Amino acid sequence: MAVEIIGSIRKIRWLVVLLAIMVSLAGCGDAKETSTNEGENKQETSVTRKVNDAFGEVEVPVKPQRVAGIYLEDYMLALGVEPIVQWYHPSWGKQDYLGMTDVPLFDITGSLEAMLENNPDLIILNGGMDDSYPLYSKIAPTYRLPDEVIGNAEETLKIVADLLGIPEKATSVLEAYKQKITTTKEKLEEAIGRETVAVIRLDVGDKPELRLFGLNNAYTGSIYRDLGLEPFPWVKNIEAHDVISQEKIPELTADHIIIFPSDGTWDSKSNEKAVALLNDPLWKNIPAVKNGHVYQLERSHWQSGAITANSMKMDDLLKFLVK
């Protein structure tokens, strides 16, 4: 009974929040200009414009000041704009590589009331949260990336820069990014040529397992596509990722293996059972292990395909593959 009462109270509370949002929006009407005051800081009038997202036309501020870019924080920081919240998932943690120690977490599995409390004037969504799109849209103008640009770091950066009202900033960021790709590709080609590379995630949790990332994986596909690394043959037959069964481990003959845990760090106590898989004789006898060509790396930037993350991957590859 107590659980039912608590559940009812939570439902009522959320309905009240939604009602408050709708009333607030109704009060705004079709106005194109608004002005707000935050303490003694009076903001300039905000003008809106219409853009097309994955679902059609949406009206957004020309110069947004408080932006939530859900799983797009990497792009915002690369453009010099700090998001008002940062993506967090209870099972996957947050994007630690971004170092946003002072930016509040936003649990994407929790209540949207937390987003409301941060008072955004623009919300930008990656894929994967379409069911919640109507609710986000009631909090603030919400833009969902078109499907065709998801996984394309350069095109995503351009869109985010445009939505932030600083399209020119994307040009300078991309120039530096493309130059780094060119330089890194040349050094990798000289160092290892056509030696094969595999990227593996060590899935931690109740059932630890090894998961091979495919040629077009949204996180790591760029090391083959942009940097020209030679994929281990299995990689070519996998789109996103696939589990490596124990009996297949002896056939894993990639020259170089990049591996990282799905959550936490290599030293996390909760990951001890998963890390123990790497002590199995089957694993210890594959060529990359015997030759010292297995590289245990930090997980969070290897589980993102954004601009800063990709740049950090290049740093890792140069560090471990270029002697």
C-alpha positions as CSV (number, residue, x, y, z in Angstrom):
1,M,0.0,0.0,0.0
2,A,2.8,2.4,0.9
3,V,4.5,1.8,-2.4
4,E,1.3,2.5,-4.3
5,I,0.8,5.7,-2.4
6,I,4.3,6.9,-3.1
7,G,3.9,5.9,-6.8
8,S,0.7,7.9,-6.9
9,I,2.3,10.9,-5.3
10,R,5.2,10.8,-7.9
11,K,2.7,10.6,-10.8
12,I,0.7,13.6,-9.4
13,R,3.9,15.5,-9.0
14,W,5.0,14.9,-12.6
15,L,1.5,15.8,-13.9
16,V,1.8,19.1,-12.0
17,V,5.2,19.8,-13.6
18,L,3.8,19.1,-17.0
19,L,0.8,21.3,-16.4
20,A,3.1,24.1,-15.3
21,I,5.1,23.7,-18.5
22,M,2.0,23.8,-20.7
23,V,0.6,26.8,-18.9
24,S,4.0,28.6,-19.3
25,L,4.1,27.8,-23.0
26,A,0.5,28.9,-23.5
27,G,1.4,32.3,-21.9
28,C,4.1,32.7,-24.5
29,G,1.7,32.4,-27.4
30,D,3.2,32.9,-30.8
31,A,5.6,35.7,-29.7
32,K,8.9,35.8,-31.6
33,E,10.7,37.9,-29.0
34,T,11.1,37.3,-25.3
35,S,13.2,38.8,-22.6
36,T,14.2,37.3,-19.3
37,N,15.9,38.5,-16.1
38,E,18.2,36.4,-14.0
39,G,18.8,38.3,-10.8
40,E,20.5,41.5,-11.8
41,N,21.6,40.3,-15.2
42,K,19.1,41.4,-17.8
43,Q,19.4,39.3,-21.0
44,E,18.9,40.8,-24.4
45,T,15.8,40.0,-26.4
46,S,15.9,36.5,-27.9
47,V,14.9,36.2,-31.6
48,T,13.9,32.8,-33.0
49,R,14.3,31.1,-36.4
50,K,12.9,28.0,-38.0
51,V,15.1,24.9,-38.8
52,N,14.4,21.4,-39.9
53,D,15.3,18.4,-37.6
54,A,14.6,14.7,-37.8
55,F,10.9,15.2,-37.3
56,G,10.3,18.4,-39.3
57,E,10.3,22.1,-38.6
58,V,11.2,23.4,-35.2
59,E,11.6,27.0,-34.0
60,V,14.8,27.7,-32.0
61,P,16.5,30.7,-30.5
62,V,19.0,32.5,-32.8
63,K,21.4,33.0,-30.0
64,P,20.7,30.4,-27.3
65,Q,22.3,31.0,-23.9
66,R,21.4,27.8,-21.9
67,V,21.8,24.7,-24.0
68,A,21.5,21.1,-23.2
69,G,23.2,18.9,-25.8
70,I,22.3,15.3,-24.7
71,Y,25.3,13.1,-25.6
72,L,26.5,16.0,-27.8
73,E,28.5,17.7,-25.0
74,D,31.7,16.8,-26.8
75,Y,30.8,19.0,-29.8
76,M,29.7,21.9,-27.6
77,L,32.9,21.9,-25.7
78,A,34.9,21.7,-28.9
79,L,33.1,24.8,-30.0
80,G,33.9,26.6,-26.7
81,V,30.4,26.3,-25.2
82,E,29.7,24.7,-21.9
83,P,26.4,22.7,-21.7
84,I,24.1,23.2,-18.7
85,V,23.9,19.5,-18.0
86,Q,25.9,16.4,-19.0
87,W,24.6,13.0,-20.1
88,Y,24.6,10.2,-17.5
89,H,23.3,6.6,-17.6
90,P,23.3,4.5,-14.4
91,S,24.7,1.5,-16.3
92,W,27.3,3.4,-18.4
93,G,28.3,6.3,-16.3
94,K,29.2,9.6,-17.9
95,Q,31.7,10.9,-20.5
96,D,34.6,11.1,-18.1
97,Y,37.0,12.2,-20.8
98,L,35.3,15.6,-21.1
99,G,36.3,16.5,-17.5
100,M,33.1,18.4,-16.8
101,T,33.4,18.2,-13.0
102,D,31.2,21.3,-12.3
103,V,28.4,20.5,-14.8
104,P,25.4,18.7,-13.2
105,L,24.6,15.2,-14.3
106,F,21.4,14.5,-16.2
107,D,20.2,10.9,-15.8
108,I,18.6,10.1,-19.2
109,T,16.7,7.3,-17.6
110,G,15.1,9.5,-14.9
111,S,12.5,12.2,-14.6
112,L,12.6,15.1,-17.0
113,E,11.9,17.3,-14.0
114,A,15.6,17.6,-13.6
115,M,15.9,19.1,-17.1
116,L,13.1,21.6,-16.3
117,E,14.9,22.7,-13.2
118,N,18.0,23.6,-15.3
119,N,15.9,26.0,-17.4
120,P,17.3,25.4,-20.9
121,D,16.3,27.6,-23.8
122,L,17.4,25.0,-26.3
123,I,17.7,21.2,-26.1
124,I,19.6,19.2,-28.8
125,L,19.2,15.4,-28.9
126,N,21.2,12.7,-30.5
127,G,19.3,9.5,-31.5
128,G,17.8,7.0,-29.1
129,M,15.4,9.2,-27.1
130,D,12.6,9.7,-29.6
131,D,9.9,8.5,-27.2
132,S,10.7,11.4,-24.9
133,Y,11.0,14.0,-27.7
134,P,7.4,15.4,-27.1
135,L,8.2,15.9,-23.4
136,Y,11.5,17.6,-24.1
137,S,9.7,19.8,-26.5
138,K,7.4,21.0,-23.8
139,I,10.4,22.1,-21.7
140,A,12.2,24.1,-24.4
141,P,12.6,24.1,-28.2
142,T,14.1,20.7,-29.0
143,Y,16.1,19.7,-32.0
144,R,16.7,16.1,-32.8
145,L,19.7,15.4,-35.1
146,P,18.7,14.0,-38.6
147,D,19.4,10.2,-38.9
148,E,21.8,10.7,-41.8
149,V,24.3,12.7,-39.8
150,I,24.3,10.5,-36.7
151,G,27.7,8.9,-36.6
152,N,29.3,11.6,-38.8
153,A,31.4,13.7,-36.4
154,E,32.1,16.5,-38.9
155,E,28.5,17.0,-40.1
156,T,27.2,16.8,-36.5
157,L,29.7,19.5,-35.4
158,K,28.5,21.8,-38.2
159,I,24.8,21.3,-37.1
160,V,25.6,21.9,-33.4
161,A,27.6,25.0,-34.3
162,D,24.8,26.4,-36.4
163,L,22.2,25.7,-33.6
164,L,24.5,27.5,-31.1
165,G,24.6,30.5,-33.5
166,I,28.4,30.2,-34.2
167,P,28.7,28.4,-37.5
168,E,32.0,30.0,-38.3
169,K,33.5,28.3,-35.2
170,A,33.0,24.9,-36.8
171,T,35.2,25.9,-39.7
172,S,38.3,26.5,-37.6
173,V,37.7,23.4,-35.4
174,L,37.3,21.2,-38.5
175,E,40.4,22.6,-40.1
176,A,42.5,21.5,-37.1
177,Y,40.7,18.2,-36.9
178,K,41.3,17.3,-40.5
179,Q,44.9,18.3,-40.3
180,K,45.4,16.0,-37.3
181,I,43.7,13.1,-39.2
182,T,46.1,13.6,-42.2
183,T,49.2,13.7,-40.0
184,T,48.1,10.7,-37.8
185,K,47.2,8.6,-40.9
186,E,50.7,9.2,-42.4
187,K,52.5,8.3,-39.2
188,L,50.4,5.1,-38.7
189,E,51.0,4.0,-42.2
190,E,54.7,4.4,-41.8
191,A,54.7,2.6,-38.4
192,I,52.5,-0.5,-39.0
193,G,51.5,-0.5,-42.6
194,R,48.9,-3.2,-43.3
195,E,49.2,-4.9,-39.9
196,T,45.7,-5.7,-38.7
197,V,43.8,-4.0,-35.9
198,A,40.9,-5.1,-33.8
199,V,38.9,-3.0,-31.2
200,I,37.4,-5.1,-28.3
201,R,35.2,-4.0,-25.5
202,L,35.4,-6.0,-22.3
203,D,31.8,-6.0,-21.2
204,V,31.7,-6.0,-17.4
205,G,28.7,-6.9,-15.1
206,D,27.0,-10.1,-14.3
207,K,28.0,-11.9,-17.5
208,P,31.5,-10.6,-18.6
209,E,32.3,-11.2,-22.3
210,L,34.5,-9.9,-25.1
211,R,32.8,-7.8,-27.8
212,L,34.4,-7.1,-31.1
213,F,33.6,-3.7,-32.7
214,G,32.7,-3.7,-36.4
215,L,33.9,-1.7,-39.4
216,N,31.1,0.8,-39.2
217,N,30.8,1.0,-35.4
218,A,29.7,4.6,-34.5
219,Y,32.5,4.9,-31.9
220,T,35.5,3.3,-33.5
221,G,34.8,3.0,-37.3
222,S,36.7,6.2,-37.8
223,I,40.1,4.5,-37.1
224,Y,39.5,2.4,-40.2
225,R,37.6,4.9,-42.3
226,D,39.6,8.1,-41.6
227,L,43.0,6.8,-40.4
228,G,43.3,3.9,-42.8
229,L,44.1,1.2,-40.3
230,E,43.7,-2.3,-41.6
231,P,40.8,-4.1,-39.9
232,F,41.2,-7.7,-38.7
233,P,39.0,-9.7,-41.2
234,W,36.3,-10.5,-38.7
235,V,35.7,-6.7,-38.3
236,K,34.7,-6.4,-41.9
237,N,31.7,-8.7,-41.4
238,I,30.4,-6.9,-38.3
239,E,28.3,-3.7,-38.6
240,A,28.3,-2.5,-35.0
241,H,29.6,-5.1,-32.6
242,D,29.4,-8.8,-31.8
243,V,30.4,-11.1,-29.0
244,I,33.5,-13.3,-29.4
245,S,32.7,-16.7,-28.1
246,Q,35.3,-18.5,-26.0
247,E,35.9,-21.2,-28.6
248,K,36.7,-18.5,-31.2
249,I,39.4,-16.8,-29.1
250,P,42.3,-18.9,-30.4
251,E,41.4,-17.7,-33.9
252,L,41.7,-14.0,-32.9
253,T,45.0,-13.4,-34.7
254,A,44.9,-9.6,-35.1
255,D,48.3,-8.0,-35.0
256,H,47.2,-5.3,-32.7
257,I,44.2,-5.3,-30.2
258,I,42.8,-2.2,-28.5
259,I,40.7,-3.1,-25.5
260,F,38.7,-1.2,-22.9
261,P,36.1,-1.9,-20.2
262,S,32.4,-1.1,-20.9
263,D,32.2,0.8,-17.6
264,G,34.5,2.0,-14.8
265,T,38.2,1.6,-15.0
266,W,40.7,-1.3,-15.2
267,D,41.2,-1.0,-11.5
268,S,37.5,-0.9,-10.5
269,K,36.7,-3.6,-7.9
270,S,33.4,-4.3,-9.6
271,N,35.3,-5.2,-12.8
272,E,37.6,-7.8,-11.2
273,K,35.5,-10.7,-12.6
274,A,35.6,-9.4,-16.1
275,V,39.3,-8.5,-16.1
276,A,40.0,-12.1,-15.0
277,L,38.9,-13.2,-18.5
278,L,42.3,-11.8,-19.7
279,N,44.1,-14.4,-17.6
280,D,42.5,-17.3,-19.4
281,P,45.1,-19.4,-21.2
282,L,43.1,-19.1,-24.5
283,W,43.5,-15.3,-24.4
284,K,47.1,-15.3,-23.2
285,N,48.1,-17.5,-26.2
286,I,46.8,-15.3,-29.0
287,P,49.5,-13.5,-31.1
288,A,48.8,-10.0,-30.0
289,V,49.2,-10.9,-26.3
290,K,52.4,-12.8,-26.9
291,N,53.9,-10.0,-28.8
292,G,52.9,-7.3,-26.4
293,H,50.5,-5.7,-28.8
294,V,47.4,-5.5,-26.6
295,Y,46.6,-2.0,-25.4
296,Q,44.4,-1.5,-22.4
297,L,42.9,1.9,-22.8
298,E,40.4,4.2,-21.0
299,R,36.9,3.5,-22.0
300,S,34.9,6.8,-22.2
301,H,36.5,8.4,-25.3
302,W,36.6,5.0,-27.0
303,Q,32.9,4.8,-26.6
304,S,32.2,8.1,-28.3
305,G,32.5,9.0,-31.9
306,A,32.6,12.8,-31.4
307,I,35.3,15.3,-32.3
308,T,37.2,15.5,-29.1
309,A,36.9,11.7,-28.5
310,N,38.2,10.9,-32.0
311,S,41.1,13.3,-31.4
312,M,42.0,11.5,-28.2
313,K,41.8,8.1,-30.0
314,M,44.4,9.5,-32.4
315,D,46.7,10.4,-29.5
316,D,46.3,6.9,-28.1
317,L,47.2,5.3,-31.5
318,L,50.2,7.4,-32.0
319,K,51.4,6.6,-28.4
320,F,51.0,2.9,-28.7
321,L,51.5,2.1,-32.4
322,V,54.2,4.6,-33.5
323,K,57.5,3.8,-31.8
